[in-house]
């Protein structure tokens, strides 16, 4: 479709200009003293589930974005097969720069994973509170993703979605209410309800369509 073609064109534009930045670092002699992390804030559906753009359904096309790292001390061609989050970027850069991170930030350094230090992660987390101006009704979404499953809870209604990402990578079969999957759901709900870091209880009243 024209939308997908335009999207690929925008990606090519970004790639080209990231290349210009990397060339400028090389020309300035800074490549060996620069940590580069390349990622995105979100993906787009581009027709996944007959949906376009983005919204309050955290399917893989929206959440699973690339994260590339290069620089001094970062091994070549190392693939990290652990659930991580862009929230972890802050702690990672603090770590590589030798700066102590603020103790209350919800961020864990990816440096041990990047450098193959046998660290593992249980899950990655996503939160999104939406006002009625965006979706028609208010939503408080909490998503937890492990290597094998994803659970999304809507806190105000109690609704949920859960997917077996090994056997159902396209997220077509919602097993949230499946009795045979209750043990997995309980484990994921425990992860979601006990996520690490300081949890903010109250938020400012939202404005606009966020």
Secondary structure, DSSP 8 states (H G I E B T S, - for coil): -HHHHHHHHHHHHHHHHHHHHHHHHHHTT-GGG--EEEE-S----TTGGG--S--S---HHHH---EEEESTT--TT----S---GGGHHHHHHHHHT----TTSS----HHHHTT-S---S-EEEEEEE-HHHHSS-EEEEEEE-SSEEEEEETTT--EEEEETTT-TT--S--TT-GGGHHHHHHHHHHHHT-SS----------TT-
